[in-house]
């Protein structure tokens, strides 16, 4: 790997780490300015001033904000996410299974959504401005225009209530087989698929159509090659960079944007865990989950950026 590529990768890594540090500051500051008193929410409205002062001192709430931030950040760097105020349990331990559940849902959604989006994009290009293209574009545009909760409730009504094919509550546990877990997450996975499918398909279509205007595509057409072969063998490989970018962004959404879907289907993932503890004003949990979401989002976007660099011939072979 030449020095230019190595330098660009190092720059992206440094930018990602710096951005994550800045986000950690925003997360900490945002949780500090939330209305209400943490000590009061723990002890209740009947707590005495002395009891409130004692618990503030015990939690370190009497220290300056910058000192509490450095203490929190130091714990994060050592792998300590802190302790939940609501139940006094270790946050990292509580999050372990929920992170696996969220990643499980995101993985199987991606397994379905990514190949389907690319396939629909290729078909739309093959039949550009004809009824298959119009049908695919119209359907996906309709799907992307609907909010997640509306799609989720529609799927629950038809497939859980009316047809009774899938459960309306996506309850999973360790003793379930893979088939049982997939059956349980079918509706939330379908909801997420419909949400991200349109964006990926339309970007795939736009990227390939942009490449189709190149001179070497015209040469391939003049040679008499079939249009589908031209799209798959010549146009698609050269449109990989923008497609990878949009796929990574949507994969990041699958992990970060599952909060609404997990709440609708009562799925035991990070989103549900976050909402439960926001209601309890459990600040350490909110900070930890938000930081994990930010790290995943920044990390996947950084990977997309690196893949774009490596797949760009102008960067691989600089003049």
N, C-alpha and C positions, 0 to 999 in steps of 0.2 A: 504494500500500500504506500503510495507516494506521500511526500511530506504535506502537500496541500490538503489531501483528504484527512490525514491524521490531525492537522491543525484545525480543520473545520469541525471534526468530531469532538476534539477537545473543547472548542469554543461552545458547541451545543451542550456538552456535559456541564461546563462551567455555568452557562446560562440557566440550565435546568436547576442546578443546585442553588444558584442565586435567587431564582424565581420562587423556589420552594421555601427558602428562608424568608423572603418578603411576604409570602402567603401566610407563613406561620405567625408573623407579626400581626397581619390583618386579622387572622383567626383569633389570636389572643386578645387583641384590642376590641374586636367585635363582641366577644363574650363578656368583656369587662364592662361595656357600656349598656348591656341589656338591663331593662328595668327590673326592679325587685332586689331583694336582699337574699343571698344564698343562705346565710345563717338563719334568717327568719323562716325561709322555706323548709329548712331541715327541722328546726325546733317547733315551728308552728307559731300562731299569732299570740299564744299565751306565754311565750318565753319571757323570762325576766331579762333586764338589761345586763345583769352579771353573767347569765348563761350565754347570752348572745356574744358578749365580749370574750368569754372563755373559748367558745367554738371558733370565733374569728381568729383568735390567737393560735388555736390548735391547727386550723387549716392554713395559717399563714396569710389570712386576708388583711391583717393589720400591717403587713409589709408594703413598701412602695411597689407600684405596678411593674417597674423595670426589673426589680429584684425577683418578683414572682415569675416574670417571663423568663429570666435567665435560669431560674430553678427548674421551671417546666421544660425549657429547651434542653437543659443539661440531662434531665431524666429521659427525654425522648432520644437523645443521642446515645444513651446507654441502654436503650431498649425498654425503658420503663414508661409506660403510658399513663401511669398514675392509678388512683383508686377511686371507684365510683362513690359519690357522696350518698346516693340513695340506699345502697345495700352494703357498702364497705367491701366490695369485691374487687379483685384485681381486674383492670379494664382489659389488659392484653389477654388474660385467660378467658374472659367473657366474650371477647371479640373473635377468638380463634375459630370456633365452629361457625359463627355467623359470617366471617370472611369467606370460609369455604363454601357456605351456602350461596352467597352472592356470586362468587366466582363460578360456581357450578351452573347457576342460572344464566350468567353472562356467556359462559363457554358454549352451552348448548344452543342458546339463541344465535350466537355467532356462527356455529356450525350450519345452521339452517339459513340465516339471513345473508351471509356474505356470498356463498356460491349462488344463491337464488338471485341476489341483486345483480351480480356480474352476468349471469345467464340472461336475465331480463334485459339488461343493458345491451348485450350483444344482439338479442333478438330485435330490440327496438331499432338498433342501427341497421340491421339486415333489412328490415321492412320500414325504413325511414319514410315518414309522411303517409304511410298506408295504415289500414285499420289495426294491425297488431301493435304498431307503434303508438297510435292514438289511444287504443284500449289500455296498454300498459302505462303510458304517461298519465292518462286521466285517472286510472285506478290508484296509482301511487300518489298522485297529487291530492286526491281525496283523502287517502290514508294519512298523509303528512299534515293535512289541515285539521284533523280531529285531535283533540287533547287525549292524553294517555288514559285518564280516568274514564273518559267516555268510551273509548275502545274496549277497555277492560270490562266495564259494566255491560257493554253489548255482548261480549264473548261469554260472560257469566250467564246472562239471560238466555242466550240461545243454546250454548253447549253444556251448561251446568243445570239450569233450571228447566228448560224446555226438553232438551234431548237427554240430559243426565249422562253424558258421555264422560265428562271430567268433573273433578271436585271444584267447588267454588272457593274453597280454602286450600291454599297450597301448603299443606303441612308435611314436613319431611323430618326424618330422624335417622340415626345411624344404623338402625336395624333393618331399614328398607333396602330392597334390592335395587339395582340400577333401573330396571324396568318400572318398578313402583315409583321411584323418584322422578323418572321422566314423565310418567303419567300424572304425577302430582303437580309438576311445574308446566304442564302443557299449555294452560291458559295464560299464565304470566309470560312464558316464553313467546307465545303467539302475539301477545300484546306488544312486547318489545320489538319483535320482528317487524310488525306492521309499522311501528313508529320509525325505525331506522332504515327500513327497506327502500323507501322512496328516495331518500337523500343519496344513498349509495348508488342506486340504479340510475338516477338522473346524472350524477357526476360521471359514472362509467360511460353513459351514452354521450355526454358532452365531450369527454376526453377523447373517445374514439372518433367521434365526428370531426374533432379538430385535427386529429392525425390523418383522417381520410382525405384531407385537402392537400396533403403533401405530394411532391412530385413522384416519389418512388411508389406511392399507391397508384398513381395514374399509369406508371410503367407496368406495374403488376396487372392492372386491368387490361392494358393493351396486349399483354402476353396471353390473355384469354383465361386467366385463373378465375375460378369460381369466387363469387362475392363473399361467401361464408369463409372460404379458405383465406382470402385476403384479410378479412377482419380478424380472424383468429391468429393467423401466423405472422402477419405484417403490422396490422394496426394496433391490436391489443398490447403486444409486448412493449411498444413505444408509448403507450398510454398508461403504463403501470404506475408511474410516479404520482400523478394526481389521484389515481384510484386508490393507491396504498394510503395516501394522506387522508382521504375521506373515510376509508375503512378504519384506520386507527382512531380517528376522531369519534367515529360511531362506536367503536369498541370501548373507548374511554367513557362514552355516554352510558354504555351498558352497565358499567361498574358504578359510575358516579350518579347517573340519572335514574337509578332503580327505586328511589325512595317512594315515589307515588305508587308504582306498581306493587312494591312489597307491602305497602299499607293496604291497598285494595284487596290483595289476595292473602293478607295476614301471613306473609312469607317470612320465616325467621332468618332474615339477612341483616346486613349492616344498616340498611335504610330504615327498617322497622325498629331496630335497636336505637338508632338516632332519634327517631320521632318519640319513642317511649321516654327517653331521658330528657328530651327538650321539654316535654310536658312536666317533668319533675324538676326542671331547672338544674340538671346535673351537669355543671359546667365542664369538669374534667372529661366526661364521656363525650360531650359535644365537641370539645377541642380535639380529642384523639381521633374521632371518626372523621371530622372535617379535614384534619391533616392527612389521614390515610387516603381519603377521596382526592385531595389535591395532589398527593404524591403519585397516585395512579394516573390521574389525568395528565399531569405534566410528563410523567415517564412515557406514556403511550404516545403523546404528541412528539416527544423527543425522538422516540424510535421511528415514528413516521418521517420526521425531518431527516434522520440519518439514512433511512432507506431511500429517500428521495435523492440525497447526495450520492449514494453509492450507485443508484440506477441512472444517474445523469451522465452521459458520455462526456459532456463538456467539463465535468469535474473529475471524472476518472482519467481523462486524457487531456489535461490542460495544455494550451499552446505555449 
